[in-house]
Amino acid sequence: MAYVITSPCGAEKAAECVEVCPVECIEPGDDQFYINPDICIDCGACVSVCPVDAIYHEDEVPDDEIEYVDLARKFFGI
């Protein structure tokens, strides 16, 4: 996993992250966006444009949002 999108995305789902991603690794889910770790190049472009600060590097996901690491893995079948 590289970057993980967490719960604030569900309320916003603004898509600025999708627009700035140079490798098109962010995919829409039913309730939020997800970052494909097999495609992500760890550039961090998505982090700086997220209007709700929902994107974290996997190693920095807050404890109360850690379930979103597993949700992303499930979304991509990892």
mmCIF file of the N, C-alpha and C atoms, coordinates in Angstrom:
data_MODEL
# 
_entry.id   MODEL 
# 
loop_
_atom_site.group_PDB 
_atom_site.id 
_atom_site.type_symbol 
_atom_site.label_atom_id 
_atom_site.label_alt_id 
_atom_site.label_comp_id 
_atom_site.label_asym_id 
_atom_site.label_entity_id 
_atom_site.label_seq_id 
_atom_site.pdbx_PDB_ins_code 
_atom_site.Cartn_x 
_atom_site.Cartn_y 
_atom_site.Cartn_z 
_atom_site.occupancy 
_atom_site.B_iso_or_equiv 
_atom_site.pdbx_formal_charge 
_atom_site.auth_seq_id 
_atom_site.auth_comp_id 
_atom_site.auth_asym_id 
_atom_site.auth_atom_id 
_atom_site.pdbx_PDB_model_num 
ATOM 1   N N  . MET A 1 1  ? 0.839   -1.175 0.000   1.00 0.00 ? 1  MET A N  1 
ATOM 2   C CA . MET A 1 1  ? 0.000   0.000  0.000   1.00 0.00 ? 1  MET A CA 1 
ATOM 3   C C  . MET A 1 1  ? 0.888   1.243  0.000   1.00 0.00 ? 1  MET A C  1 
ATOM 4   N N  . ALA A 1 2  ? 0.488   2.212  -0.717  1.00 0.00 ? 2  ALA A N  1 
ATOM 5   C CA . ALA A 1 2  ? 1.200   3.485  -0.715  1.00 0.00 ? 2  ALA A CA 1 
ATOM 6   C C  . ALA A 1 2  ? 0.360   4.481  0.076   1.00 0.00 ? 2  ALA A C  1 
ATOM 7   N N  . TYR A 1 3  ? -0.555  5.156  -0.586  1.00 0.00 ? 3  TYR A N  1 
ATOM 8   C CA . TYR A 1 3  ? -1.441  6.091  0.084   1.00 0.00 ? 3  TYR A CA 1 
ATOM 9   C C  . TYR A 1 3  ? -2.815  5.458  0.258   1.00 0.00 ? 3  TYR A C  1 
ATOM 10  N N  . VAL A 1 4  ? -3.516  5.887  1.303   1.00 0.00 ? 4  VAL A N  1 
ATOM 11  C CA . VAL A 1 4  ? -4.833  5.354  1.631   1.00 0.00 ? 4  VAL A CA 1 
ATOM 12  C C  . VAL A 1 4  ? -5.789  6.526  1.807   1.00 0.00 ? 4  VAL A C  1 
ATOM 13  N N  . ILE A 1 5  ? -6.980  6.383  1.266   1.00 0.00 ? 5  ILE A N  1 
ATOM 14  C CA . ILE A 1 5  ? -8.008  7.396  1.424   1.00 0.00 ? 5  ILE A CA 1 
ATOM 15  C C  . ILE A 1 5  ? -8.919  6.955  2.564   1.00 0.00 ? 5  ILE A C  1 
ATOM 16  N N  . THR A 1 6  ? -9.203  7.872  3.482   1.00 0.00 ? 6  THR A N  1 
ATOM 17  C CA . THR A 1 6  ? -9.942  7.538  4.698   1.00 0.00 ? 6  THR A CA 1 
ATOM 18  C C  . THR A 1 6  ? -11.347 8.145  4.706   1.00 0.00 ? 6  THR A C  1 
ATOM 19  N N  . SER A 1 7  ? -12.020 8.036  5.838   1.00 0.00 ? 7  SER A N  1 
ATOM 20  C CA . SER A 1 7  ? -13.450 8.356  5.964   1.00 0.00 ? 7  SER A CA 1 
ATOM 21  C C  . SER A 1 7  ? -13.897 9.742  5.500   1.00 0.00 ? 7  SER A C  1 
ATOM 22  N N  . PRO A 1 8  ? -13.124 10.813 5.681   1.00 0.00 ? 8  PRO A N  1 
ATOM 23  C CA . PRO A 1 8  ? -13.642 12.108 5.225   1.00 0.00 ? 8  PRO A CA 1 
ATOM 24  C C  . PRO A 1 8  ? -13.997 12.136 3.734   1.00 0.00 ? 8  PRO A C  1 
ATOM 25  N N  . CYS A 1 9  ? -13.411 11.270 2.956   1.00 0.00 ? 9  CYS A N  1 
ATOM 26  C CA . CYS A 1 9  ? -13.721 11.225 1.519   1.00 0.00 ? 9  CYS A CA 1 
ATOM 27  C C  . CYS A 1 9  ? -15.181 10.851 1.276   1.00 0.00 ? 9  CYS A C  1 
ATOM 28  N N  . GLY A 1 10 ? -15.713 9.980  2.114   1.00 0.00 ? 10 GLY A N  1 
ATOM 29  C CA . GLY A 1 10 ? -17.090 9.536  1.923   1.00 0.00 ? 10 GLY A CA 1 
ATOM 30  C C  . GLY A 1 10 ? -18.099 10.668 1.940   1.00 0.00 ? 10 GLY A C  1 
ATOM 31  N N  . ALA A 1 11 ? -17.850 11.665 2.745   1.00 0.00 ? 11 ALA A N  1 
ATOM 32  C CA . ALA A 1 11 ? -18.762 12.790 2.825   1.00 0.00 ? 11 ALA A CA 1 
ATOM 33  C C  . ALA A 1 11 ? -18.533 13.795 1.700   1.00 0.00 ? 11 ALA A C  1 
ATOM 34  N N  . GLU A 1 12 ? -17.321 13.833 1.188   1.00 0.00 ? 12 GLU A N  1 
ATOM 35  C CA . GLU A 1 12 ? -16.958 14.851 0.197   1.00 0.00 ? 12 GLU A CA 1 
ATOM 36  C C  . GLU A 1 12 ? -16.903 14.290 -1.228  1.00 0.00 ? 12 GLU A C  1 
ATOM 37  N N  . LYS A 1 13 ? -16.077 13.261 -1.421  1.00 0.00 ? 13 LYS A N  1 
ATOM 38  C CA . LYS A 1 13 ? -15.861 12.623 -2.719  1.00 0.00 ? 13 LYS A CA 1 
ATOM 39  C C  . LYS A 1 13 ? -15.700 13.658 -3.833  1.00 0.00 ? 13 LYS A C  1 
ATOM 40  N N  . ALA A 1 14 ? -14.774 14.592 -3.607  1.00 0.00 ? 14 ALA A N  1 
ATOM 41  C CA . ALA A 1 14 ? -14.616 15.753 -4.475  1.00 0.00 ? 14 ALA A CA 1 
ATOM 42  C C  . ALA A 1 14 ? -13.861 15.484 -5.772  1.00 0.00 ? 14 ALA A C  1 
ATOM 43  N N  . ALA A 1 15 ? -12.964 14.541 -5.804  1.00 0.00 ? 15 ALA A N  1 
ATOM 44  C CA . ALA A 1 15 ? -12.248 14.105 -7.009  1.00 0.00 ? 15 ALA A CA 1 
ATOM 45  C C  . ALA A 1 15 ? -11.079 14.971 -7.457  1.00 0.00 ? 15 ALA A C  1 
ATOM 46  N N  . GLU A 1 16 ? -10.674 15.952 -6.658  1.00 0.00 ? 16 GLU A N  1 
ATOM 47  C CA . GLU A 1 16 ? -9.474  16.697 -7.008  1.00 0.00 ? 16 GLU A CA 1 
ATOM 48  C C  . GLU A 1 16 ? -8.277  15.759 -7.104  1.00 0.00 ? 16 GLU A C  1 
ATOM 49  N N  . CYS A 1 17 ? -8.250  14.747 -6.257  1.00 0.00 ? 17 CYS A N  1 
ATOM 50  C CA . CYS A 1 17 ? -7.149  13.782 -6.253  1.00 0.00 ? 17 CYS A CA 1 
ATOM 51  C C  . CYS A 1 17 ? -7.063  13.033 -7.579  1.00 0.00 ? 17 CYS A C  1 
ATOM 52  N N  . VAL A 1 18 ? -8.212  12.682 -8.115  1.00 0.00 ? 18 VAL A N  1 
ATOM 53  C CA . VAL A 1 18 ? -8.252  11.962 -9.398  1.00 0.00 ? 18 VAL A CA 1 
ATOM 54  C C  . VAL A 1 18 ? -7.663  12.832 -10.505 1.00 0.00 ? 18 VAL A C  1 
ATOM 55  N N  . GLU A 1 19 ? -8.008  14.102 -10.484 1.00 0.00 ? 19 GLU A N  1 
ATOM 56  C CA . GLU A 1 19 ? -7.571  15.026 -11.523 1.00 0.00 ? 19 GLU A CA 1 
ATOM 57  C C  . GLU A 1 19 ? -6.061  15.250 -11.536 1.00 0.00 ? 19 GLU A C  1 
ATOM 58  N N  . VAL A 1 20 ? -5.411  15.221 -10.366 1.00 0.00 ? 20 VAL A N  1 
ATOM 59  C CA . VAL A 1 20 ? -3.971  15.515 -10.312 1.00 0.00 ? 20 VAL A CA 1 
ATOM 60  C C  . VAL A 1 20 ? -3.085  14.279 -10.375 1.00 0.00 ? 20 VAL A C  1 
ATOM 61  N N  . CYS A 1 21 ? -3.642  13.110 -10.258 1.00 0.00 ? 21 CYS A N  1 
ATOM 62  C CA . CYS A 1 21 ? -2.831  11.890 -10.242 1.00 0.00 ? 21 CYS A CA 1 
ATOM 63  C C  . CYS A 1 21 ? -2.165  11.662 -11.602 1.00 0.00 ? 21 CYS A C  1 
ATOM 64  N N  . PRO A 1 22 ? -0.829  11.634 -11.633 1.00 0.00 ? 22 PRO A N  1 
ATOM 65  C CA . PRO A 1 22 ? -0.139  11.486 -12.914 1.00 0.00 ? 22 PRO A CA 1 
ATOM 66  C C  . PRO A 1 22 ? -0.193  10.079 -13.502 1.00 0.00 ? 22 PRO A C  1 
ATOM 67  N N  . VAL A 1 23 ? -0.574  9.091  -12.692 1.00 0.00 ? 23 VAL A N  1 
ATOM 68  C CA . VAL A 1 23 ? -0.605  7.712  -13.191 1.00 0.00 ? 23 VAL A CA 1 
ATOM 69  C C  . VAL A 1 23 ? -2.007  7.098  -13.165 1.00 0.00 ? 23 VAL A C  1 
ATOM 70  N N  . GLU A 1 24 ? -3.010  7.924  -12.870 1.00 0.00 ? 24 GLU A N  1 
ATOM 71  C CA . GLU A 1 24 ? -4.407  7.491  -12.879 1.00 0.00 ? 24 GLU A CA 1 
ATOM 72  C C  . GLU A 1 24 ? -4.641  6.257  -12.015 1.00 0.00 ? 24 GLU A C  1 
ATOM 73  N N  . CYS A 1 25 ? -4.164  6.307  -10.773 1.00 0.00 ? 25 CYS A N  1 
ATOM 74  C CA . CYS A 1 25 ? -4.302  5.152  -9.880  1.00 0.00 ? 25 CYS A CA 1 
ATOM 75  C C  . CYS A 1 25 ? -5.481  5.257  -8.926  1.00 0.00 ? 25 CYS A C  1 
ATOM 76  N N  . ILE A 1 26 ? -6.239  6.338  -8.992  1.00 0.00 ? 26 ILE A N  1 
ATOM 77  C CA . ILE A 1 26 ? -7.350  6.536  -8.057  1.00 0.00 ? 26 ILE A CA 1 
ATOM 78  C C  . ILE A 1 26 ? -8.656  6.179  -8.746  1.00 0.00 ? 26 ILE A C  1 
ATOM 79  N N  . GLU A 1 27 ? -9.365  5.239  -8.122  1.00 0.00 ? 27 GLU A N  1 
ATOM 80  C CA . GLU A 1 27 ? -10.594 4.717  -8.715  1.00 0.00 ? 27 GLU A CA 1 
ATOM 81  C C  . GLU A 1 27 ? -11.789 4.997  -7.813  1.00 0.00 ? 27 GLU A C  1 
ATOM 82  N N  . PRO A 1 28 ? -12.942 5.249  -8.414  1.00 0.00 ? 28 PRO A N  1 
ATOM 83  C CA . PRO A 1 28 ? -14.129 5.488  -7.597  1.00 0.00 ? 28 PRO A CA 1 
ATOM 84  C C  . PRO A 1 28 ? -14.730 4.185  -7.082  1.00 0.00 ? 28 PRO A C  1 
ATOM 85  N N  . GLY A 1 29 ? -15.127 4.205  -5.825  1.00 0.00 ? 29 GLY A N  1 
ATOM 86  C CA . GLY A 1 29 ? -15.913 3.124  -5.255  1.00 0.00 ? 29 GLY A CA 1 
ATOM 87  C C  . GLY A 1 29 ? -17.324 3.645  -5.059  1.00 0.00 ? 29 GLY A C  1 
ATOM 88  N N  . ASP A 1 30 ? -18.173 2.842  -4.479  1.00 0.00 ? 30 ASP A N  1 
ATOM 89  C CA . ASP A 1 30 ? -19.554 3.286  -4.243  1.00 0.00 ? 30 ASP A CA 1 
ATOM 90  C C  . ASP A 1 30 ? -19.620 4.446  -3.265  1.00 0.00 ? 30 ASP A C  1 
ATOM 91  N N  . ASP A 1 31 ? -18.738 4.417  -2.258  1.00 0.00 ? 31 ASP A N  1 
ATOM 92  C CA . ASP A 1 31 ? -18.832 5.397  -1.191  1.00 0.00 ? 31 ASP A CA 1 
ATOM 93  C C  . ASP A 1 31 ? -17.667 6.379  -1.111  1.00 0.00 ? 31 ASP A C  1 
ATOM 94  N N  . GLN A 1 32 ? -16.562 6.081  -1.770  1.00 0.00 ? 32 GLN A N  1 
ATOM 95  C CA . GLN A 1 32 ? -15.384 6.941  -1.736  1.00 0.00 ? 32 GLN A CA 1 
ATOM 96  C C  . GLN A 1 32 ? -14.440 6.543  -2.860  1.00 0.00 ? 32 GLN A C  1 
ATOM 97  N N  . PHE A 1 33 ? -13.300 7.233  -2.955  1.00 0.00 ? 33 PHE A N  1 
ATOM 98  C CA . PHE A 1 33 ? -12.261 6.871  -3.907  1.00 0.00 ? 33 PHE A CA 1 
ATOM 99  C C  . PHE A 1 33 ? -11.251 5.959  -3.234  1.00 0.00 ? 33 PHE A C  1 
ATOM 100 N N  . TYR A 1 34 ? -10.551 5.168  -4.047  1.00 0.00 ? 34 TYR A N  1 
ATOM 101 C CA . TYR A 1 34 ? -9.522  4.257  -3.564  1.00 0.00 ? 34 TYR A CA 1 
ATOM 102 C C  . TYR A 1 34 ? -8.277  4.396  -4.431  1.00 0.00 ? 34 TYR A C  1 
ATOM 103 N N  . ILE A 1 35 ? -7.113  4.263  -3.798  1.00 0.00 ? 35 ILE A N  1 
ATOM 104 C CA . ILE A 1 35 ? -5.837  4.382  -4.500  1.00 0.00 ? 35 ILE A CA 1 
ATOM 105 C C  . ILE A 1 35 ? -5.275  2.993  -4.736  1.00 0.00 ? 35 ILE A C  1 
ATOM 106 N N  . ASN A 1 36 ? -5.040  2.661  -6.010  1.00 0.00 ? 36 ASN A N  1 
ATOM 107 C CA . ASN A 1 36 ? -4.499  1.352  -6.366  1.00 0.00 ? 36 ASN A CA 1 
ATOM 108 C C  . ASN A 1 36 ? -3.004  1.328  -6.030  1.00 0.00 ? 36 ASN A C  1 
ATOM 109 N N  . PRO A 1 37 ? -2.606  0.506  -5.055  1.00 0.00 ? 37 PRO A N  1 
ATOM 110 C CA . PRO A 1 37 ? -1.203  0.484  -4.627  1.00 0.00 ? 37 PRO A CA 1 
ATOM 111 C C  . PRO A 1 37 ? -0.261  -0.099 -5.674  1.00 0.00 ? 37 PRO A C  1 
ATOM 112 N N  . ASP A 1 38 ? -0.788  -0.867 -6.616  1.00 0.00 ? 38 ASP A N  1 
ATOM 113 C CA . ASP A 1 38 ? 0.055   -1.440 -7.665  1.00 0.00 ? 38 ASP A CA 1 
ATOM 114 C C  . ASP A 1 38 ? 0.420   -0.412 -8.731  1.00 0.00 ? 38 ASP A C  1 
ATOM 115 N N  . ILE A 1 39 ? -0.332  0.666  -8.795  1.00 0.00 ? 39 ILE A N  1 
ATOM 116 C CA . ILE A 1 39 ? -0.087  1.698  -9.802  1.00 0.00 ? 39 ILE A CA 1 
ATOM 117 C C  . ILE A 1 39 ? 0.520   2.956  -9.183  1.00 0.00 ? 39 ILE A C  1 
ATOM 118 N N  . CYS A 1 40 ? 0.161   3.266  -7.946  1.00 0.00 ? 40 CYS A N  1 
ATOM 119 C CA . CYS A 1 40 ? 0.615   4.483  -7.269  1.00 0.00 ? 40 CYS A CA 1 
ATOM 120 C C  . CYS A 1 40 ? 2.143   4.563  -7.255  1.00 0.00 ? 40 CYS A C  1 
ATOM 121 N N  . ILE A 1 41 ? 2.662   5.738  -7.565  1.00 0.00 ? 41 ILE A N  1 
ATOM 122 C CA . ILE A 1 41 ? 4.115   5.933  -7.584  1.00 0.00 ? 41 ILE A CA 1 
ATOM 123 C C  . ILE A 1 41 ? 4.602   6.721  -6.366  1.00 0.00 ? 41 ILE A C  1 
ATOM 124 N N  . ASP A 1 42 ? 3.736   6.871  -5.370  1.00 0.00 ? 42 ASP A N  1 
ATOM 125 C CA . ASP A 1 42 ? 4.113   7.547  -4.119  1.00 0.00 ? 42 ASP A CA 1 
ATOM 126 C C  . ASP A 1 42 ? 4.499   9.007  -4.309  1.00 0.00 ? 42 ASP A C  1 
ATOM 127 N N  . CYS A 1 43 ? 3.906   9.684  -5.267  1.00 0.00 ? 43 CYS A N  1 
ATOM 128 C CA . CYS A 1 43 ? 4.300   11.078 -5.534  1.00 0.00 ? 43 CYS A CA 1 
ATOM 129 C C  . CYS A 1 43 ? 3.692   12.058 -4.542  1.00 0.00 ? 43 CYS A C  1 
ATOM 130 N N  . GLY A 1 44 ? 2.543   11.709 -3.952  1.00 0.00 ? 44 GLY A N  1 
ATOM 131 C CA . GLY A 1 44 ? 1.903   12.568 -2.974  1.00 0.00 ? 44 GLY A CA 1 
ATOM 132 C C  . GLY A 1 44 ? 1.091   13.708 -3.549  1.00 0.00 ? 44 GLY A C  1 
ATOM 133 N N  . ALA A 1 45 ? 0.942   13.781 -4.847  1.00 0.00 ? 45 ALA A N  1 
ATOM 134 C CA . ALA A 1 45 ? 0.179   14.878 -5.463  1.00 0.00 ? 45 ALA A CA 1 
ATOM 135 C C  . ALA A 1 45 ? -1.259  14.921 -4.942  1.00 0.00 ? 45 ALA A C  1 
ATOM 136 N N  . CYS A 1 46 ? -1.828  13.780 -4.686  1.00 0.00 ? 46 CYS A N  1 
ATOM 137 C CA . CYS A 1 46 ? -3.211  13.703 -4.222  1.00 0.00 ? 46 CYS A CA 1 
ATOM 138 C C  . CYS A 1 46 ? -3.389  14.283 -2.820  1.00 0.00 ? 46 CYS A C  1 
ATOM 139 N N  . VAL A 1 47 ? -2.381  14.122 -1.994  1.00 0.00 ? 47 VAL A N  1 
ATOM 140 C CA . VAL A 1 47 ? -2.470  14.566 -0.600  1.00 0.00 ? 47 VAL A CA 1 
ATOM 141 C C  . VAL A 1 47 ? -2.694  16.066 -0.518  1.00 0.00 ? 47 VAL A C  1 
ATOM 142 N N  . SER A 1 48 ? -1.941  16.806 -1.271  1.00 0.00 ? 48 SER A N  1 
ATOM 143 C CA . SER A 1 48 ? -1.988  18.264 -1.156  1.00 0.00 ? 48 SER A CA 1 
ATOM 144 C C  . SER A 1 48 ? -3.268  18.885 -1.705  1.00 0.00 ? 48 SER A C  1 
ATOM 145 N N  . VAL A 1 49 ? -3.998  18.188 -2.555  1.00 0.00 ? 49 VAL A N  1 
ATOM 146 C CA . VAL A 1 49 ? -5.218  18.768 -3.129  1.00 0.00 ? 49 VAL A CA 1 
ATOM 147 C C  . VAL A 1 49 ? -6.506  18.287 -2.463  1.00 0.00 ? 49 VAL A C  1 
ATOM 148 N N  . CYS A 1 50 ? -6.404  17.330 -1.594  1.00 0.00 ? 50 CYS A N  1 
ATOM 149 C CA . CYS A 1 50 ? -7.612  16.792 -0.947  1.00 0.00 ? 50 CYS A CA 1 
ATOM 150 C C  . CYS A 1 50 ? -8.224  17.861 -0.035  1.00 0.00 ? 50 CYS A C  1 
ATOM 151 N N  . PRO A 1 51 ? -9.459  18.282 -0.315  1.00 0.00 ? 51 PRO A N  1 
ATOM 152 C CA . PRO A 1 51 ? -10.067 19.360 0.466   1.00 0.00 ? 51 PRO A CA 1 
ATOM 153 C C  . PRO A 1 51 ? -10.463 18.966 1.888   1.00 0.00 ? 51 PRO A C  1 
ATOM 154 N N  . VAL A 1 52 ? -10.484 17.672 2.173   1.00 0.00 ? 52 VAL A N  1 
ATOM 155 C CA . VAL A 1 52 ? -10.894 17.217 3.508   1.00 0.00 ? 52 VAL A CA 1 
ATOM 156 C C  . VAL A 1 52 ? -9.784  16.452 4.232   1.00 0.00 ? 52 VAL A C  1 
ATOM 157 N N  . ASP A 1 53 ? -8.568  16.523 3.723   1.00 0.00 ? 53 ASP A N  1 
ATOM 158 C CA . ASP A 1 53 ? -7.414  15.855 4.350   1.00 0.00 ? 53 ASP A CA 1 
ATOM 159 C C  . ASP A 1 53 ? -7.691  14.385 4.647   1.00 0.00 ? 53 ASP A C  1 
ATOM 160 N N  . ALA A 1 54 ? -8.183  13.670 3.643   1.00 0.00 ? 54 ALA A N  1 
ATOM 161 C CA . ALA A 1 54 ? -8.546  12.268 3.818   1.00 0.00 ? 54 ALA A CA 1 
ATOM 162 C C  . ALA A 1 54 ? -7.451  11.299 3.390   1.00 0.00 ? 54 ALA A C  1 
ATOM 163 N N  . ILE A 1 55 ? -6.352  11.788 2.817   1.00 0.00 ? 55 ILE A N  1 
ATOM 164 C CA . ILE A 1 55 ? -5.347  10.905 2.231   1.00 0.00 ? 55 ILE A CA 1 
ATOM 165 C C  . ILE A 1 55 ? -4.082  10.897 3.077   1.00 0.00 ? 55 ILE A C  1 
ATOM 166 N N  . TYR A 1 56 ? -3.658  9.678  3.428   1.00 0.00 ? 56 TYR A N  1 
ATOM 167 C CA . TYR A 1 56 ? -2.471  9.487  4.253   1.00 0.00 ? 56 TYR A CA 1 
ATOM 168 C C  . TYR A 1 56 ? -1.599  8.402  3.642   1.00 0.00 ? 56 TYR A C  1 
ATOM 169 N N  . HIS A 1 57 ? -0.303  8.495  3.882   1.00 0.00 ? 57 HIS A N  1 
ATOM 170 C CA . HIS A 1 57 ? 0.557   7.370  3.548   1.00 0.00 ? 57 HIS A CA 1 
ATOM 171 C C  . HIS A 1 57 ? 0.157   6.239  4.482   1.00 0.00 ? 57 HIS A C  1 
ATOM 172 N N  . GLU A 1 58 ? 0.224   5.022  4.018   1.00 0.00 ? 58 GLU A N  1 
ATOM 173 C CA . GLU A 1 58 ? -0.222  3.874  4.808   1.00 0.00 ? 58 GLU A CA 1 
ATOM 174 C C  . GLU A 1 58 ? 0.395   3.861  6.203   1.00 0.00 ? 58 GLU A C  1 
ATOM 175 N N  . ASP A 1 59 ? 1.629   4.231  6.327   1.00 0.00 ? 59 ASP A N  1 
ATOM 176 C CA . ASP A 1 59 ? 2.312   4.209  7.615   1.00 0.00 ? 59 ASP A CA 1 
ATOM 177 C C  . ASP A 1 59 ? 1.868   5.335  8.542   1.00 0.00 ? 59 ASP A C  1 
ATOM 178 N N  . GLU A 1 60 ? 1.098   6.282  8.027   1.00 0.00 ? 60 GLU A N  1 
ATOM 179 C CA . GLU A 1 60 ? 0.688   7.447  8.820   1.00 0.00 ? 60 GLU A CA 1 
ATOM 180 C C  . GLU A 1 60 ? -0.821  7.561  9.005   1.00 0.00 ? 60 GLU A C  1 
ATOM 181 N N  . VAL A 1 61 ? -1.560  6.524  8.624   1.00 0.00 ? 61 VAL A N  1 
ATOM 182 C CA . VAL A 1 61 ? -3.005  6.543  8.797   1.00 0.00 ? 61 VAL A CA 1 
ATOM 183 C C  . VAL A 1 61 ? -3.308  6.595  10.301  1.00 0.00 ? 61 VAL A C  1 
ATOM 184 N N  . PRO A 1 62 ? -4.150  7.536  10.737  1.00 0.00 ? 62 PRO A N  1 
ATOM 185 C CA . PRO A 1 62 ? -4.489  7.617  12.163  1.00 0.00 ? 62 PRO A CA 1 
ATOM 186 C C  . PRO A 1 62 ? -5.118  6.317  12.668  1.00 0.00 ? 62 PRO A C  1 
ATOM 187 N N  . ASP A 1 63 ? -4.891  6.016  13.910  1.00 0.00 ? 63 ASP A N  1 
ATOM 188 C CA . ASP A 1 63 ? -5.404  4.771  14.492  1.00 0.00 ? 63 ASP A CA 1 
ATOM 189 C C  . ASP A 1 63 ? -6.905  4.608  14.311  1.00 0.00 ? 63 ASP A C  1 
ATOM 190 N N  . ASP A 1 64 ? -7.650  5.705  14.410  1.00 0.00 ? 64 ASP A N  1 
ATOM 191 C CA . ASP A 1 64 ? -9.105  5.607  14.287  1.00 0.00 ? 64 ASP A CA 1 
ATOM 192 C C  . ASP A 1 64 ? -9.586  5.471  12.835  1.00 0.00 ? 64 ASP A C  1 
ATOM 193 N N  . GLU A 1 65 ? -8.647  5.474  11.891  1.00 0.00 ? 65 GLU A N  1 
ATOM 194 C CA . GLU A 1 65 ? -8.974  5.315  10.469  1.00 0.00 ? 65 GLU A CA 1 
ATOM 195 C C  . GLU A 1 65 ? -8.321  4.068  9.870   1.00 0.00 ? 65 GLU A C  1 
ATOM 196 N N  . ILE A 1 66 ? -7.663  3.270  10.693  1.00 0.00 ? 66 ILE A N  1 
ATOM 197 C CA . ILE A 1 66 ? -6.868  2.130  10.210  1.00 0.00 ? 66 ILE A CA 1 
ATOM 198 C C  . ILE A 1 66 ? -7.700  1.116  9.415   1.00 0.00 ? 66 ILE A C  1 
ATOM 199 N N  . GLU A 1 67 ? -8.985  1.053  9.672   1.00 0.00 ? 67 GLU A N  1 
ATOM 200 C CA . GLU A 1 67 ? -9.851  0.127  8.929   1.00 0.00 ? 67 GLU A CA 1 
ATOM 201 C C  . GLU A 1 67 ? -9.851  0.431  7.429   1.00 0.00 ? 67 GLU A C  1 
ATOM 202 N N  . TYR A 1 68 ? -9.513  1.669  7.053   1.00 0.00 ? 68 TYR A N  1 
ATOM 203 C CA . TYR A 1 68 ? -9.513  2.052  5.642   1.00 0.00 ? 68 TYR A CA 1 
ATOM 204 C C  . TYR A 1 68 ? -8.347  1.437  4.865   1.00 0.00 ? 68 TYR A C  1 
ATOM 205 N N  . VAL A 1 69 ? -7.324  1.014  5.573   1.00 0.00 ? 69 VAL A N  1 
ATOM 206 C CA . VAL A 1 69 ? -6.240  0.263  4.927   1.00 0.00 ? 69 VAL A CA 1 
ATOM 207 C C  . VAL A 1 69 ? -6.797  -1.072 4.454   1.00 0.00 ? 69 VAL A C  1 
ATOM 208 N N  . ASP A 1 70 ? -7.545  -1.747 5.320   1.00 0.00 ? 70 ASP A N  1 
ATOM 209 C CA . ASP A 1 70 ? -8.154  -3.027 4.949   1.00 0.00 ? 70 ASP A CA 1 
ATOM 210 C C  . ASP A 1 70 ? -9.224  -2.864 3.878   1.00 0.00 ? 70 ASP A C  1 
ATOM 211 N N  . LEU A 1 71 ? -9.997  -1.796 3.964   1.00 0.00 ? 71 LEU A N  1 
ATOM 212 C CA . LEU A 1 71 ? -11.014 -1.555 2.934   1.00 0.00 ? 71 LEU A CA 1 
ATOM 213 C C  . LEU A 1 71 ? -10.378 -1.374 1.559   1.00 0.00 ? 71 LEU A C  1 
ATOM 214 N N  . ALA A 1 72 ? -9.268  -0.661 1.514   1.00 0.00 ? 72 ALA A N  1 
ATOM 215 C CA . ALA A 1 72 ? -8.566  -0.474 0.238   1.00 0.00 ? 72 ALA A CA 1 
ATOM 216 C C  . ALA A 1 72 ? -8.019  -1.796 -0.278  1.00 0.00 ? 72 ALA A C  1 
ATOM 217 N N  . ARG A 1 73 ? -7.474  -2.598 0.605   1.00 0.00 ? 73 ARG A N  1 
ATOM 218 C CA . ARG A 1 73 ? -6.960  -3.915 0.193   1.00 0.00 ? 73 ARG A CA 1 
ATOM 219 C C  . ARG A 1 73 ? -8.082  -4.770 -0.376  1.00 0.00 ? 73 ARG A C  1 
ATOM 220 N N  . LYS A 1 74 ? -9.225  -4.766 0.296   1.00 0.00 ? 74 LYS A N  1 
ATOM 221 C CA . LYS A 1 74 ? -10.368 -5.540 -0.198  1.00 0.00 ? 74 LYS A CA 1 
ATOM 222 C C  . LYS A 1 74 ? -10.849 -5.026 -1.549  1.00 0.00 ? 74 LYS A C  1 
ATOM 223 N N  . PHE A 1 75 ? -10.897 -3.700 -1.700  1.00 0.00 ? 75 PHE A N  1 
ATOM 224 C CA . PHE A 1 75 ? -11.366 -3.100 -2.944  1.00 0.00 ? 75 PHE A CA 1 
ATOM 225 C C  . PHE A 1 75 ? -10.526 -3.583 -4.128  1.00 0.00 ? 75 PHE A C  1 
ATOM 226 N N  . PHE A 1 76 ? -9.203  -3.705 -3.915  1.00 0.00 ? 76 PHE A N  1 
ATOM 227 C CA . PHE A 1 76 ? -8.306  -4.127 -4.987  1.00 0.00 ? 76 PHE A CA 1 
ATOM 228 C C  . PHE A 1 76 ? -7.959  -5.611 -4.942  1.00 0.00 ? 76 PHE A C  1 
ATOM 229 N N  . GLY A 1 77 ? -8.593  -6.357 -4.057  1.00 0.00 ? 77 GLY A N  1 
ATOM 230 C CA . GLY A 1 77 ? -8.375  -7.807 -3.990  1.00 0.00 ? 77 GLY A CA 1 
ATOM 231 C C  . GLY A 1 77 ? -6.984  -8.202 -3.538  1.00 0.00 ? 77 GLY A C  1 
ATOM 232 N N  . ILE A 1 78 ? -6.441  -7.429 -2.615  1.00 0.00 ? 78 ILE A N  1 
ATOM 233 C CA . ILE A 1 78 ? -5.081  -7.708 -2.132  1.00 0.00 ? 78 ILE A CA 1 
ATOM 234 C C  . ILE A 1 78 ? -5.174  -8.515 -0.846  1.00 0.00 ? 78 ILE A C  1 
# 
